[in-house]
């Protein structure tokens, strides 16, 4: 049976891992939303090259 200190250390490590994964997910989601918004604006301007990721 683990001691209370071991249980706390394990819980803290798990929480740190979950926090890092959450931060990665948030960053990735924000990037996706920003790219989607830029694509929508490019389509509305009839700038299909930019909308597809091509310059100009």
GIWOMO-V773613 format. One record per pair of residues at least 12 apart in sequence whose ideal C-beta (glycine too) atoms are under 10 Angstrom apart, sorted by the first residue. I is the first residue (numbers start at 0). J is the second residue. Records with the same first field share a line. If there is no record, write none. Layout:
I->J, J
This chain:
34->52
37->49, 50, 52
38->50, 51, 52
